Each structure stands twice: as structure tokens, then as C-alpha cells.
Amino acid sequence: MDEYAWPAGSEAPEPEAVRQSWVETVVALPVGSHVGGEVIGRQRFGVFIRVEGIPNAVALAEITVMPRGMELPPLGAHVEGAVIGHAHHNHQVQIRLPV
């Protein structure tokens, strides 16, 4: 298995469901909210997270907002962070790890 993977399969919400739920996701996860979830995808630029309690939400923690020297969490890891923004163009909640 490749070290890097895009969110896919049963771990990732369907893209259309993510898009349709976007307004509700933004309301439920305002900037400053504490979130937790499972890493469902890894790329060199960060990790994708399935947010607990919001089934159609996908978060992205970019490496640029991780503490210096922090390793990318592995697929399946539980992580926690704080919402720092919303990427409306691709329906992703932006988070900073750790809280």
C-alpha cells in the first residue's frame, strides 16, 4: 500500500453528499470549534479527516498548519484539532492539529 492515499471507499463520504451538506457543515463547525475524527486520506500536503458526529463532513489538516516536526498521522489514526476556516470551493473544513 502506498504511503499516500486519497480519501476513498467506505471511509469517505460521497462527494455529492459532502456538497449537499456543505451549508449545514459550516453552521455545525464554526471557526474555533474543536473537532475529532479519523484520518481517511494522506497526501504530502496534509491529511483528510472524517469528522466525528458530522457524517458528510471532510476536514483537511495541511502540513503548513501542523506543529513543526510533526509527522503526518497514519491512515485510521484518530486526531483532534480546531477549525481554522472553510474551503468553500472544495467543501472542506480546514483544521489545525493538535488542539
N, C-alpha and C positions, 0 to 999 in steps of 0.2 A: 504494500500500500504506500502510495506517495505521501510524503510528509505534509504536503499542502493539498487541500480539498475544498471545493465549493460546496455550499450547503445544498444537499440533495437527499432524496429518499424520504423515508418516513419521519426522519428527524426534522426536516424543514417544512414549514408551512407552504402551501401552494401559493405561487406568486400572485395569482388573481385574488385569493383570499386576503393576502397582505395588502394589496392595493385597495380593495373594497373596504377594509377595516381601518385604513390609514387615519381618518379623522378621529375615530374612537381611540386609536392607539395614542395619538398625540395628546388627546384630552386625558387619558389614563396615565400617561408618563410625561408629566411636565418637566422642564429643566429643573434639576436639583433632586429629582426622585431617586430613591435607592432601588436598584433592580438586581435580581439574581437570575441565573439561568445556566443552560448547558451549551458548551461550545459545539456548534454543528458544522463549522467550516473554518479552515485556516488558509491564510494567504500570507505572503511575505509582508504585506502592509498591515495585517491585523487579523482578528478573529471575529467570526459571525456567531451570534448567540441567540438561542431560542429563549425568549423572556418568559419566566415563570408567571403564571396567572393571566397572561395575555396570549392566547393560543395563536393568533395571527400576527404577532409582532416579531420582527427580526432586528437585532441590535448589532452594531459594528463597533468594536473597540480597536481603533487604529493604533499602530505601534508608536506613532508620534505623541499620543496622549497616555502612554504607559510609563511607569517609573523607569528611569534609566537603568539598563541592565536586566530588566525583567524579561524572562523568556516567554514566548507565546505559549499560552496554555494548550495542552493537547486536546484532540477531539474527545468529547464526552466529559471533559472536566466541568465541574460546577464553579462558576465565577460570580463575583459580585462587583458592582460598580455604581456610578452615579451618572444620570442622564445629563449630558452637556449640550445637546442640541438634537435637531431633527433634520434629516436629509430628505426634503420633500420630493426631489427629483427621482429618487430611487426607493422611497418608502422605508428608510432605515432610521432607527433610533441610534444616535451617537452616544456612546458611553465612555467613561474614563475608568480604568482599573487601577488599583483596587479603590474601594471607598475610602 
